[in-house]
């Protein structure tokens, strides 16, 4: 699984209006956006597949979703 995050410099280039924020503030915003994207993916996956587990239901849970 690839885990490449946008760099602070890339974010500043994409959104120059964030130039007044510190690197730490931009990093915090970036991390929150990645968390929100992960949540959106999980909701989408659950609606699409009926499972909260991207690999499907675990045999250890007797086909019950416990995540």
Secondary structure, 3 states (H helix, E strand, C coil): CCCCCCCHHHHHHHCHHHCCCCHHHHHHHHHHHHHHHHHHHHHHHHHHHCCCCCCCCCHHHCCCCCC
